[in-house]
């Protein structure tokens, strides 16, 4: 089957953004860089899929997909029904590893209505200005009041299985209920099913798609293909935001009872009794806890040739701090952390490395921008 993901787009009427974000220069420890705008005027941007040929496919939480090619914008139709409210709506988007052959785009969203929603996963193929052959692959097993902590991030593993994060939906105790998808990272095959080698597939009391649990709201998720590590960042209350090395089949601790009022609401004790009761020794500690309120969102493992001194480093964004952070981690210890921005660009929503080896930074709320991080000439 012929895949139409670039040529049809060029034959359509397009809109060109009228306002322009400015470049920003970064004087970092190892090299000078600049942030170059490549897509602008986005409404509550959430995720970006970077396709071959510099075609950018961006999700807006308000329920739109926009494509940008050569600075020209096209709105994409054909999304399934979704509900936009609070932190729910259209969420992450990612191209399949075999996109040039199959054309599949995967995306997460809030499925449901004003009464209740669930975080869901679907896929479709881009044909000009439409998604076609759209199919829902997965929906979390318990619906909730719309709005709080829907998630969600997507990341492909080296074996072409897909990681998907789901927030605790505003009820902390759900993250410790291993018969509830809320507050977990899932591992799925390309059809949305549980792979046969999932860590908890045959364990009683665990949903088979669960890869890890005890998460509050993972909004940054990335796989270090070279080392086989999975990394995540998540927002936690009281200035305890975390950088996590995710362990398969492991509990990452939310809600810890020491975190105060936010951790003791929502029927915590009742929900824990329905899943796995944990003790402190069972919890995987984070690699790093931020000392300020960062609300981390967006995470990339750097391996592109454009950043020779950053190989294997992690790049993290901050929604509240409006900052970019570079981490060098060795043997599970942070050996260097650098704040990259002298002036804030706005809330950083996503950080992702493209097939061209460049890092891309998605910022903003009502008027968002996608930047490419380029070395200074």
C-alpha positions, 0 to 999 in steps of 0.5 A: 500500500502506498503511504501518503504522508508528504506529497499530498500535503503540498497540494492543499491550501495552507495557512501561514502563521502571522506572528513570529517567535524570535530565535534564542541563543544558549551559551551552554557549558560545552557549546553555543546553541540557538533555538530556531522556531519551526512551528508557531501559533499553537493552541495548548500544544502537547506533543510532536511527531517529527517525520522524515522530510521535516514534516512536523505533526503536532497535537494540541490539547484542545483537540486538533492535530496540525502539520507544518511543512516548510513553515506552512500549516495544515489542520488534520481532520479525522480524529475520533471523538474526545473530551477536552476538560482540565488536563484532558483532551488530545495528548501525545503523538508519536510515529511508529518506528516503521513509519516509512513503511506503514504510515502509522501515527499513534496518539493518546487522548481523553475518551468519554464525555462530561460524565467520565473519561478514560485515557485511550490510545489510537492510531491512524494514517496521515493522508493529506489533511485527514487521518484515515484507518483510525482505530482505537487500540486501548482504553484504561480500565476504569473511567473517572471524572474528567480533568485531573492527571490524564497523562500521557506520554508515548515512547518506543522501545528498541523491540518496537513495543510502546510505553504509555504513561497514565496519570493517577486521575487525581486520586493518589491511591489508584497509583498503588492499585495494580488492578487499575491502569491509573498511575502507571506506565504500560507496555503495549505491542503495536496492536495495543495488547500486552506483549508476552514478555511483559514483567507482570504478565503472569502475576496474580493481582496485576493487569498484564499491560502494566510495566511499572506503577506508583506514578503520579503524572509522568509527562516526560518519557524516553528510552535510551536505546543504546543502554536499554534504560527507560527514563521518566520525569513526573510532577509531584507536590510540595517541590518533590518533582522527580527524574526517574529511571523506570524499572520493569515490574517495579513500584515507584512510590507515589503516593508516599505517605510523607508527602502531606495532604495531597498524598492522603486524599482520595480514599488512599487506604481503601484503594491500596487494599485493592492492590499491592500494599508496599513498604518503603524497601519495595519502592524504587527511589528517584535518581534526582529530586528537584529542589524547586517547583519545576513541573517537569514535562518533556524528556529526551535522551541525546544521541545526535551528532549535533551535540558531541559533548552531550552524548547520553545526556538527558534534556528535561523541560519545565512547565512551571520553571520555564527552563531546560535542564541538561543531566549527565547521569553515570551509574545511577548518579547525577554527576552534572546538571545544567540550566540552559536558559538565561531567559524563559521561553514560556512553559516547556511542554515537550522535548524530543529528538528527531530523526535528523538528530536535532533536539526539538523543544515545544513551548507555550500554552495559548500561543505555543512554538516548536523550536529546533536546537541548533549549534551556533555556526 
